[in-house]
Amino acid sequence: MRSVSNMWAIVLAGGDGSRLREITTTAAGEVIPKQFCSLQRKTCLLEDALKRAQAVAIPQHICSVVAEQHRRWWSSALKNLPDQNIFVEPKNRGTAHGILLALLQIDRRASNSVVVLLPADHYLADEITMARSLRTAANLAADNQGLVYLLGAEPDHPDQELGYIVPSERCRDAAAGVVRFVEKPTKEKAHALIREGGLWNTFILAGSVRALLNLFEGHFMSTMKAMRHALHPAQSESVGRVALELLFADLESQDFSRDILERHEQMLQVLRVPSCGWTDLGTPKRVEETVRSFARVRSPVNTRHSATGALYLDLASSQRHMRLTQAS
């Protein structure tokens, strides 16, 4: 592992989790974003991701992007992060803007660093295998600062609801170029992609701050300029906050994978992650499949947030309840 003093991690936790509404809606009708739910653990998925980030970054270099409207949930989950490492979006405007917000602030503090991006709402059966892949990607990004390295999970079945990365060649232990991205293929197309060497897009990646910011040049230049102005340290905190609120109020939602990565294949490399039980828990079906895969069924655990007294909603318990309700 290259010097950890130069490595940073950003955990992306600003999403609304709308695809899982049917199992993340409480009895009171409140929808809890997936990253603030648990999966038969005492910790929520966001906390699990923060721990995952420790494979590549020291605690002082672990950050998270969150949305202001979710403060009641993330304030406790992020209690151990320094305040300056919590990047709050006034509104959720998609992953592209959340990532840009974080990168610009890290650029001001550590412009020569390497950054690993991690979603906050995934599950892994084998954290050790993923940790090795995270370190490999971070090291490659440190050695090749003009490239961005994506992690692609080795598929074990043709999932039609996931995105695929097609590499330029089959490499088991080395990175390869990216030929194209394919989103939610038909079953037949998914089979063909796997035969071609396609990998599931985990949305986990590593790159230097400069390489990642270069992805935003062109289409996002005006937004970058306005966001830098709002974040400028010469401004008072209140003035900067208002400027950021006004900026986000006018932004259209932009997806980092679709609107950024898919336009810059020439700057990307993909690294195969061996089978590690990765899932994005993106649909009720995938939550059910994950719960069924547990070697030993554990009783759902609802753990109180130390600060708010709120409960973590357990996805496994909610999924079982939904299945029973549908069957009755």
Secondary structure, DSSP 8 states (H G I E B T S, - for coil): ---GGGEEEEEEE----GGGHHHHB-TTS-B--GGGSBSSSSSBHHHHHHHHHTTTS-GGGEEEEEEGGGHHHHHHHTTTS-GGGEEEESS---HHHHHHHHHHHHHHH-TT-EEEEEESS-B-S-HHHHHHHHHHHHHHHHH-TT-EEEEEE--SS--TTSEEEEESS--SSS-EEEEEEEES--HHHHHHHHHTT-EEEEEEEEEEHHHHHHTTTTTTHHHHHHHHHHH-TTS-HHHHHHHHHHHHHH-----HHHHTGGG-GGGEEEEEE-----B---SHHHHHHHHHH-SS-------B-TTT--B--BHHHHHHHHHHHHH-
